[in-house]
Amino acid sequence: MTYKRRRLDRQANSIESTLATHNIQGKVWGGTVTPRFIRYDLTAALGTRIQKVLSLRDEIAYSLGVSDIRIYRQGGVIRVEVPRKRTQVVRFMSLCESLPSLPKLTAVLGVDSDGSPLLLRLPSPDVAHVLVAGTTGSGKTALLRGIILGLITNNPQRVLQMALIDPKGRGFAMFEKAPHLVRPIITDGKAAVGLLWDLVHEMERRDQENRSVPAIVVVIDELADLRMANGKEVEEALTRLTQRGREAGIHVVVATQRPAATVVGSLVKANLPVRLVGAVGTPEDAKIATGIAQSGAER
């Protein structure tokens, strides 16, 4: 038996023992090792209150010798995610090269919990526009860079054009010479507002001409900074683009630390069907960002 297997068995036993001390009969019967965490699947005895198991998060984490864990229910299974002491890096280019082919306008996000590539095809009716949310350091800008890199690597200019808005002036500098840019990377608020309204006019022109190519993807890093300086103009333009942009081949990807309606805008939020959520500050932020109660994103 390898050391890794012994460690996995030891952690599974710790989870079961902690439950037993609270008179909960639970059995770890499976799981998955991912690059960042180990997921244990367990089933509790019939009649066990699931909320009682969820409330033992801190005690189970203590028994495992880690600072925090995530516990959630998925179907009839309770899942315990334990962070690995040494996380593995998913190499972006290696991941892309492992894919035999990609549909047009598809971003490579990484790998899912089973190790399969996680892809995001923007033209899909249930995608179209994307909200990325998370606190400082949760990986928003790195994720946006990966989305941009994947799109410009796998789509020629005749298929894809990009508009990048970077209020902080640091996140997208690596793409300043990308041939796909419709304009140089924008860091000024007024210039960003002008670009967004130009895209609204382009959308209207395309609607009249029944055109949708090449696709235009506008990526905004830290929407809150942009909204703080330019308020309603930004919200109105983004609302127009997210309501009608997909049929004209225009897609919006926005990132923010605070996904509240005051930042994202209620109409914009309603038209961002895909949510990529990292760590957020509070359970309320997690609910707003994901649209799901008790998602655990605050952990």
C-alpha atoms as a printed R data frame, in Angstrom:
    type eleno elety resid chain resno       x      y       z
1   ATOM     1    CA   MET     A     1   0.000  0.000   0.000
2   ATOM     2    CA   THR     A     2   1.482  3.360  -1.036
3   ATOM     3    CA   TYR     A     3   1.943  6.289   1.300
4   ATOM     4    CA   LYS     A     4  -0.707  8.245  -0.605
5   ATOM     5    CA   ARG     A     5  -3.250  5.454  -0.124
6   ATOM     6    CA   ARG     A     6  -2.426  5.236   3.589
7   ATOM     7    CA   ARG     A     7  -2.915  9.003   3.908
8   ATOM     8    CA   LEU     A     8  -6.271  8.864   2.104
9   ATOM     9    CA   ASP     A     9  -7.457  6.009   4.321
10  ATOM    10    CA   ARG     A    10  -6.312  7.868   7.429
11  ATOM    11    CA   GLN     A    11  -8.232 10.993   6.465
12  ATOM    12    CA   ALA     A    12 -11.340  8.949   5.632
13  ATOM    13    CA   ASN     A    13 -11.123  7.286   9.067
14  ATOM    14    CA   SER     A    14 -10.785 10.707  10.739
15  ATOM    15    CA   ILE     A    15 -13.939 11.938   9.025
16  ATOM    16    CA   GLU     A    16 -15.893  8.856  10.117
17  ATOM    17    CA   SER     A    17 -14.533  9.068  13.690
18  ATOM    18    CA   THR     A    18 -15.500 12.735  14.048
19  ATOM    19    CA   LEU     A    19 -19.022 11.952  12.900
20  ATOM    20    CA   ALA     A    20 -19.201  9.015  15.307
21  ATOM    21    CA   THR     A    21 -18.352 11.236  18.298
22  ATOM    22    CA   HIS     A    22 -21.552 13.153  17.490
23  ATOM    23    CA   ASN     A    23 -23.594  9.962  17.152
24  ATOM    24    CA   ILE     A    24 -23.678 10.136  13.367
25  ATOM    25    CA   GLN     A    25 -23.141  6.933  11.472
26  ATOM    26    CA   GLY     A    26 -21.352  7.843   8.256
27  ATOM    27    CA   LYS     A    27 -19.290  5.884   5.769
28  ATOM    28    CA   VAL     A    28 -16.713  7.250   3.326
29  ATOM    29    CA   TRP     A    29 -17.081  5.038   0.265
30  ATOM    30    CA   GLY     A    30 -15.293  6.927  -2.499
31  ATOM    31    CA   GLY     A    31 -13.721 10.134  -3.676
32  ATOM    32    CA   THR     A    32 -11.511 11.918  -6.150
33  ATOM    33    CA   VAL     A    33  -8.002 13.404  -6.010
34  ATOM    34    CA   THR     A    34  -7.850 16.702  -7.924
35  ATOM    35    CA   PRO     A    35  -4.919 19.094  -8.474
36  ATOM    36    CA   ARG     A    36  -6.062 21.323  -5.574
37  ATOM    37    CA   PHE     A    37  -8.116 19.205  -3.177
38  ATOM    38    CA   ILE     A    38  -9.170 15.690  -2.213
39  ATOM    39    CA   ARG     A    39 -12.900 15.029  -2.294
40  ATOM    40    CA   TYR     A    40 -14.364 12.354  -0.047
41  ATOM    41    CA   ASP     A    41 -17.854 11.005  -0.741
42  ATOM    42    CA   LEU     A    42 -19.795  9.794   2.257
43  ATOM    43    CA   THR     A    43 -23.275  8.562   3.068
44  ATOM    44    CA   ALA     A    44 -24.931  8.994   6.468
45  ATOM    45    CA   ALA     A    45 -27.375  6.587   8.060
46  ATOM    46    CA   LEU     A    46 -31.028  6.921   7.138
47  ATOM    47    CA   GLY     A    47 -32.709  9.614   9.220
48  ATOM    48    CA   THR     A    48 -29.545 11.648   9.795
49  ATOM    49    CA   ARG     A    49 -30.122 15.407   9.615
50  ATOM    50    CA   ILE     A    50 -27.871 16.667   6.840
51  ATOM    51    CA   GLN     A    51 -27.563 20.074   8.500
52  ATOM    52    CA   LYS     A    52 -26.006 18.389  11.536
53  ATOM    53    CA   VAL     A    53 -23.273 16.936   9.342
54  ATOM    54    CA   LEU     A    54 -22.689 20.275   7.618
55  ATOM    55    CA   SER     A    55 -22.345 22.024  10.986
56  ATOM    56    CA   LEU     A    56 -19.306 19.860  11.853
57  ATOM    57    CA   ARG     A    57 -17.089 21.529   9.240
58  ATOM    58    CA   ASP     A    58 -14.686 23.089  11.753
59  ATOM    59    CA   GLU     A    59 -14.364 19.924  13.848
60  ATOM    60    CA   ILE     A    60 -13.687 17.726  10.829
61  ATOM    61    CA   ALA     A    61 -11.119 20.231   9.550
62  ATOM    62    CA   TYR     A    62  -9.396 20.170  12.953
63  ATOM    63    CA   SER     A    63  -9.299 16.371  12.990
64  ATOM    64    CA   LEU     A    64  -7.678 16.417   9.535
65  ATOM    65    CA   GLY     A    65  -5.104 19.025  10.519
66  ATOM    66    CA   VAL     A    66  -6.177 21.611   7.913
67  ATOM    67    CA   SER     A    67  -7.382 25.183   8.323
68  ATOM    68    CA   ASP     A    68 -10.690 24.746   6.521
69  ATOM    69    CA   ILE     A    69 -12.709 22.316   4.422
70  ATOM    70    CA   ARG     A    70 -15.860 22.482   2.335
71  ATOM    71    CA   ILE     A    71 -18.862 20.211   3.000
72  ATOM    72    CA   TYR     A    72 -21.902 20.142   0.750
73  ATOM    73    CA   ARG     A    73 -24.626 17.798  -0.396
74  ATOM    74    CA   GLN     A    74 -24.908 16.732  -4.017
75  ATOM    75    CA   GLY     A    75 -27.867 14.492  -4.679
76  ATOM    76    CA   GLY     A    76 -27.826 11.687  -2.148
77  ATOM    77    CA   VAL     A    77 -24.116 12.099  -1.383
78  ATOM    78    CA   ILE     A    78 -22.361 14.323   1.161
79  ATOM    79    CA   ARG     A    79 -19.041 15.572  -0.179
80  ATOM    80    CA   VAL     A    80 -16.072 16.724   1.883
81  ATOM    81    CA   GLU     A    81 -13.375 18.684   0.046
82  ATOM    82    CA   VAL     A    82 -10.007 18.791   1.808
83  ATOM    83    CA   PRO     A    83  -7.282 21.095   0.425
84  ATOM    84    CA   ARG     A    84  -4.034 19.391  -0.555
85  ATOM    85    CA   LYS     A    85  -0.868 20.502   1.213
86  ATOM    86    CA   ARG     A    86   0.938 20.553  -2.111
87  ATOM    87    CA   THR     A    87  -1.299 21.615  -4.944
88  ATOM    88    CA   GLN     A    88  -0.515 20.645  -8.517
89  ATOM    89    CA   VAL     A    89  -0.261 23.230 -11.278
90  ATOM    90    CA   VAL     A    90  -2.461 22.755 -14.340
91  ATOM    91    CA   ARG     A    91  -0.290 23.891 -17.258
92  ATOM    92    CA   PHE     A    92  -2.419 25.928 -19.632
93  ATOM    93    CA   MET     A    93  -0.624 25.231 -22.898
94  ATOM    94    CA   SER     A    94  -0.195 21.543 -22.048
95  ATOM    95    CA   LEU     A    95  -3.930 21.356 -21.393
96  ATOM    96    CA   CYS     A    96  -4.727 23.041 -24.712
97  ATOM    97    CA   GLU     A    97  -2.347 20.765 -26.606
98  ATOM    98    CA   SER     A    98  -4.047 17.714 -25.083
99  ATOM    99    CA   LEU     A    99  -7.317 18.680 -26.761
100 ATOM   100    CA   PRO     A   100  -7.664 17.286 -30.293
101 ATOM   101    CA   SER     A   101  -9.798 20.227 -31.436
102 ATOM   102    CA   LEU     A   102 -11.861 23.065 -30.026
103 ATOM   103    CA   PRO     A   103 -15.095 24.553 -31.341
104 ATOM   104    CA   LYS     A   104 -14.875 28.181 -32.413
105 ATOM   105    CA   LEU     A   105 -14.977 30.802 -29.653
106 ATOM   106    CA   THR     A   106 -14.392 28.272 -26.889
107 ATOM   107    CA   ALA     A   107 -12.401 29.251 -23.788
108 ATOM   108    CA   VAL     A   108 -10.355 26.734 -21.813
109 ATOM   109    CA   LEU     A   109 -11.000 27.268 -18.102
110 ATOM   110    CA   GLY     A   110  -8.975 24.410 -16.607
111 ATOM   111    CA   VAL     A   111  -9.990 20.964 -15.419
112 ATOM   112    CA   ASP     A   112 -13.036 19.844 -13.470
113 ATOM   113    CA   SER     A   113 -13.027 17.740 -10.321
114 ATOM   114    CA   ASP     A   114 -12.681 14.560 -12.377
115 ATOM   115    CA   GLY     A   115  -9.691 15.869 -14.322
116 ATOM   116    CA   SER     A   116 -11.586 16.462 -17.568
117 ATOM   117    CA   PRO     A   117 -10.987 19.736 -19.477
118 ATOM   118    CA   LEU     A   118 -13.483 22.429 -18.522
119 ATOM   119    CA   LEU     A   119 -14.551 24.410 -21.586
120 ATOM   120    CA   LEU     A   120 -16.783 27.444 -22.131
121 ATOM   121    CA   ARG     A   121 -18.285 27.941 -25.599
122 ATOM   122    CA   LEU     A   122 -19.426 31.564 -25.753
123 ATOM   123    CA   PRO     A   123 -21.945 31.277 -28.642
124 ATOM   124    CA   SER     A   124 -23.963 28.638 -26.784
125 ATOM   125    CA   PRO     A   125 -27.455 29.965 -25.950
126 ATOM   126    CA   ASP     A   126 -26.959 29.144 -22.265
127 ATOM   127    CA   VAL     A   127 -23.586 30.961 -22.102
128 ATOM   128    CA   ALA     A   128 -23.364 34.181 -24.186
129 ATOM   129    CA   HIS     A   129 -22.072 36.394 -21.332
130 ATOM   130    CA   VAL     A   130 -20.053 35.627 -18.203
131 ATOM   131    CA   LEU     A   131 -19.686 37.028 -14.672
132 ATOM   132    CA   VAL     A   132 -16.436 36.318 -12.796
133 ATOM   133    CA   ALA     A   133 -16.619 37.088  -9.060
134 ATOM   134    CA   GLY     A   134 -14.209 36.766  -6.148
135 ATOM   135    CA   THR     A   135 -12.217 38.664  -3.559
136 ATOM   136    CA   THR     A   136  -8.741 40.045  -4.139
137 ATOM   137    CA   GLY     A   137  -6.338 37.153  -4.663
138 ATOM   138    CA   SER     A   138  -9.044 34.637  -5.605
139 ATOM   139    CA   GLY     A   139  -7.758 34.396  -9.181
140 ATOM   140    CA   LYS     A   140 -10.159 36.571 -11.199
141 ATOM   141    CA   THR     A   141  -7.525 38.272 -13.344
142 ATOM   142    CA   ALA     A   142  -5.614 35.024 -13.889
143 ATOM   143    CA   LEU     A   143  -8.833 33.377 -15.065
144 ATOM   144    CA   LEU     A   144  -9.572 36.269 -17.425
145 ATOM   145    CA   ARG     A   145  -6.059 36.002 -18.855
146 ATOM   146    CA   GLY     A   146  -6.603 32.307 -19.466
147 ATOM   147    CA   ILE     A   147  -9.916 32.979 -21.219
148 ATOM   148    CA   ILE     A   148  -8.327 35.654 -23.425
149 ATOM   149    CA   LEU     A   149  -5.260 33.545 -24.193
150 ATOM   150    CA   GLY     A   150  -7.322 30.521 -25.137
151 ATOM   151    CA   LEU     A   151  -9.589 32.540 -27.395
152 ATOM   152    CA   ILE     A   152  -6.853 34.372 -29.314
153 ATOM   153    CA   THR     A   153  -4.714 31.221 -29.584
154 ATOM   154    CA   ASN     A   154  -7.450 29.120 -31.150
155 ATOM   155    CA   ASN     A   155  -9.369 31.682 -33.237
156 ATOM   156    CA   PRO     A   156  -8.029 33.756 -36.149
157 ATOM   157    CA   GLN     A   157  -8.896 37.457 -36.554
158 ATOM   158    CA   ARG     A   158 -11.551 36.721 -39.169
159 ATOM   159    CA   VAL     A   159 -13.427 34.790 -36.475
160 ATOM   160    CA   LEU     A   160 -12.645 36.796 -33.332
161 ATOM   161    CA   GLN     A   161 -11.957 40.370 -32.258
162 ATOM   162    CA   MET     A   162 -11.358 41.469 -28.676
163 ATOM   163    CA   ALA     A   163 -11.946 44.623 -26.646
164 ATOM   164    CA   LEU     A   164 -10.077 44.704 -23.312
165 ATOM   165    CA   ILE     A   165 -10.920 47.155 -20.515
166 ATOM   166    CA   ASP     A   166  -8.426 47.162 -17.646
167 ATOM   167    CA   PRO     A   167  -9.108 50.006 -15.146
168 ATOM   168    CA   LYS     A   168  -6.078 49.068 -13.012
169 ATOM   169    CA   GLY     A   169  -3.767 49.040 -16.030
170 ATOM   170    CA   ARG     A   170  -1.949 45.863 -15.001
171 ATOM   171    CA   GLY     A   171  -4.053 42.826 -15.738
172 ATOM   172    CA   PHE     A   172  -4.007 42.665 -19.530
173 ATOM   173    CA   ALA     A   173  -0.692 44.320 -20.451
174 ATOM   174    CA   MET     A   174   0.627 41.001 -21.804
175 ATOM   175    CA   PHE     A   175  -1.925 41.213 -24.656
176 ATOM   176    CA   GLU     A   176  -1.115 44.751 -25.817
177 ATOM   177    CA   LYS     A   177   0.335 43.493 -29.124
178 ATOM   178    CA   ALA     A   178  -2.338 40.898 -29.829
179 ATOM   179    CA   PRO     A   179  -3.586 41.375 -33.411
180 ATOM   180    CA   HIS     A   180  -7.172 40.600 -32.362
181 ATOM   181    CA   LEU     A   181  -7.631 43.901 -30.467
182 ATOM   182    CA   VAL     A   182 -10.178 46.301 -31.959
183 ATOM   183    CA   ARG     A   183  -8.452 49.097 -30.004
184 ATOM   184    CA   PRO     A   184  -5.437 49.350 -27.708
185 ATOM   185    CA   ILE     A   185  -6.148 48.107 -24.175
186 ATOM   186    CA   ILE     A   186  -8.306 50.714 -22.431
187 ATOM   187    CA   THR     A   187  -7.484 51.866 -18.895
188 ATOM   188    CA   ASP     A   188  -9.313 55.225 -18.839
189 ATOM   189    CA   GLY     A   189 -12.922 55.300 -17.656
190 ATOM   190    CA   LYS     A   190 -14.228 57.763 -20.240
191 ATOM   191    CA   ALA     A   191 -12.547 55.853 -23.055
192 ATOM   192    CA   ALA     A   192 -14.143 52.658 -21.708
193 ATOM   193    CA   VAL     A   193 -17.597 54.248 -21.787
194 ATOM   194    CA   GLY     A   194 -16.961 55.392 -25.354
195 ATOM   195    CA   LEU     A   195 -15.929 51.883 -26.394
196 ATOM   196    CA   LEU     A   196 -19.003 50.288 -24.807
197 ATOM   197    CA   TRP     A   197 -21.368 52.670 -26.605
198 ATOM   198    CA   ASP     A   198 -19.498 52.117 -29.876
199 ATOM   199    CA   LEU     A   199 -20.138 48.412 -29.386
200 ATOM   200    CA   VAL     A   200 -23.831 49.136 -28.780
201 ATOM   201    CA   HIS     A   201 -23.939 51.011 -32.096
202 ATOM   202    CA   GLU     A   202 -22.065 48.146 -33.801
203 ATOM   203    CA   MET     A   203 -24.626 45.720 -32.363
204 ATOM   204    CA   GLU     A   204 -27.477 47.806 -33.778
205 ATOM   205    CA   ARG     A   205 -25.768 48.006 -37.186
206 ATOM   206    CA   ARG     A   206 -25.251 44.248 -37.238
207 ATOM   207    CA   ASP     A   207 -28.896 43.696 -36.305
208 ATOM   208    CA   GLN     A   208 -29.966 45.778 -39.278
209 ATOM   209    CA   GLU     A   209 -27.574 43.948 -41.613
210 ATOM   210    CA   ASN     A   210 -28.317 40.531 -40.086
211 ATOM   211    CA   ARG     A   211 -24.596 40.003 -39.355
212 ATOM   212    CA   SER     A   212 -22.812 38.362 -36.455
213 ATOM   213    CA   VAL     A   213 -19.193 37.904 -37.592
214 ATOM   214    CA   PRO     A   214 -16.501 38.332 -36.605
215 ATOM   215    CA   ALA     A   215 -17.415 37.800 -32.969
216 ATOM   216    CA   ILE     A   216 -16.424 40.582 -30.588
217 ATOM   217    CA   VAL     A   217 -15.599 39.630 -26.998
218 ATOM   218    CA   VAL     A   218 -15.343 42.521 -24.528
219 ATOM   219    CA   VAL     A   219 -13.535 41.659 -21.278
220 ATOM   220    CA   ILE     A   220 -13.677 43.994 -18.258
221 ATOM   221    CA   ASP     A   221 -11.395 43.454 -15.274
222 ATOM   222    CA   GLU     A   222 -12.861 44.922 -12.070
223 ATOM   223    CA   LEU     A   223 -16.226 46.323 -13.044
224 ATOM   224    CA   ALA     A   224 -16.597 48.029  -9.642
225 ATOM   225    CA   ASP     A   225 -13.788 50.493 -10.420
226 ATOM   226    CA   LEU     A   226 -15.396 51.320 -13.751
227 ATOM   227    CA   ARG     A   227 -18.853 51.744 -12.238
228 ATOM   228    CA   MET     A   228 -17.551 53.901  -9.396
229 ATOM   229    CA   ALA     A   229 -16.092 56.426 -11.828
230 ATOM   230    CA   ASN     A   230 -18.710 56.309 -14.582
231 ATOM   231    CA   GLY     A   231 -21.906 54.994 -13.002
232 ATOM   232    CA   LYS     A   232 -25.074 54.861 -15.096
233 ATOM   233    CA   GLU     A   233 -23.389 55.196 -18.486
234 ATOM   234    CA   VAL     A   234 -21.526 51.945 -17.949
235 ATOM   235    CA   GLU     A   235 -24.613 50.125 -16.656
236 ATOM   236    CA   GLU     A   236 -26.820 51.289 -19.521
237 ATOM   237    CA   ALA     A   237 -24.335 50.259 -22.203
238 ATOM   238    CA   LEU     A   238 -23.646 46.871 -20.595
239 ATOM   239    CA   THR     A   239 -27.354 46.243 -20.152
240 ATOM   240    CA   ARG     A   240 -27.932 46.818 -23.862
241 ATOM   241    CA   LEU     A   241 -25.026 44.558 -24.819
242 ATOM   242    CA   THR     A   242 -25.982 41.709 -22.501
243 ATOM   243    CA   GLN     A   243 -29.643 41.831 -23.517
244 ATOM   244    CA   ARG     A   244 -29.140 41.740 -27.278
245 ATOM   245    CA   GLY     A   245 -25.459 41.163 -27.985
246 ATOM   246    CA   ARG     A   246 -25.357 37.397 -28.517
247 ATOM   247    CA   GLU     A   247 -27.326 37.371 -31.765
248 ATOM   248    CA   ALA     A   248 -24.994 40.079 -33.107
249 ATOM   249    CA   GLY     A   249 -21.944 38.048 -32.120
250 ATOM   250    CA   ILE     A   250 -20.985 40.297 -29.196
251 ATOM   251    CA   HIS     A   251 -20.125 38.655 -25.873
252 ATOM   252    CA   VAL     A   252 -19.378 40.269 -22.497
253 ATOM   253    CA   VAL     A   253 -17.097 38.897 -19.770
254 ATOM   254    CA   VAL     A   254 -16.942 41.006 -16.589
255 ATOM   255    CA   ALA     A   255 -15.085 40.496 -13.308
256 ATOM   256    CA   THR     A   256 -15.787 42.075  -9.946
257 ATOM   257    CA   GLN     A   257 -14.890 41.694  -6.288
258 ATOM   258    CA   ARG     A   258 -18.398 42.667  -5.211
259 ATOM   259    CA   PRO     A   259 -21.169 41.001  -7.252
260 ATOM   260    CA   ALA     A   260 -23.956 43.070  -5.652
261 ATOM   261    CA   ALA     A   261 -26.676 44.523  -7.875
262 ATOM   262    CA   THR     A   262 -25.361 48.021  -7.079
263 ATOM   263    CA   VAL     A   263 -22.117 47.058  -8.834
264 ATOM   264    CA   VAL     A   264 -23.228 44.687 -11.564
265 ATOM   265    CA   GLY     A   265 -26.625 46.276 -12.173
266 ATOM   266    CA   SER     A   266 -29.835 44.283 -11.886
267 ATOM   267    CA   LEU     A   267 -30.524 44.027 -15.626
268 ATOM   268    CA   VAL     A   268 -26.923 43.157 -16.436
269 ATOM   269    CA   LYS     A   269 -26.902 40.529 -13.694
270 ATOM   270    CA   ALA     A   270 -30.049 38.935 -15.119
271 ATOM   271    CA   ASN     A   271 -28.304 38.556 -18.464
272 ATOM   272    CA   LEU     A   272 -25.084 36.953 -17.211
273 ATOM   273    CA   PRO     A   273 -26.126 33.284 -17.181
274 ATOM   274    CA   VAL     A   274 -22.657 31.838 -16.520
275 ATOM   275    CA   ARG     A   275 -21.066 32.593 -13.136
276 ATOM   276    CA   LEU     A   276 -17.441 31.708 -12.421
277 ATOM   277    CA   VAL     A   277 -17.104 32.279  -8.685
278 ATOM   278    CA   GLY     A   278 -13.969 32.140  -6.575
279 ATOM   279    CA   ALA     A   279 -13.738 32.868  -2.865
280 ATOM   280    CA   VAL     A   280 -16.057 35.671  -1.742
281 ATOM   281    CA   GLY     A   281 -16.355 37.489   1.567
282 ATOM   282    CA   THR     A   282 -19.725 36.478   2.992
283 ATOM   283    CA   PRO     A   283 -22.535 33.939   2.500
284 ATOM   284    CA   GLU     A   284 -24.662 36.773   1.100
285 ATOM   285    CA   ASP     A   285 -21.992 37.604  -1.489
286 ATOM   286    CA   ALA     A   286 -21.840 33.906  -2.372
287 ATOM   287    CA   LYS     A   287 -25.610 33.758  -2.864
288 ATOM   288    CA   ILE     A   288 -25.631 36.859  -5.075
289 ATOM   289    CA   ALA     A   289 -22.632 35.729  -7.122
290 ATOM   290    CA   THR     A   290 -23.775 32.169  -7.757
291 ATOM   291    CA   GLY     A   291 -27.537 32.611  -7.603
292 ATOM   292    CA   ILE     A   292 -27.544 29.555  -5.312
293 ATOM   293    CA   ALA     A   293 -28.128 29.475  -1.558
294 ATOM   294    CA   GLN     A   294 -25.448 27.728   0.544
295 ATOM   295    CA   SER     A   295 -23.011 27.326  -2.350
296 ATOM   296    CA   GLY     A   296 -20.062 27.520   0.067
297 ATOM   297    CA   ALA     A   297 -18.226 30.070  -2.089
298 ATOM   298    CA   GLU     A   298 -17.458 32.154   0.991
299 ATOM   299    CA   ARG     A   299 -15.180 29.278   2.059
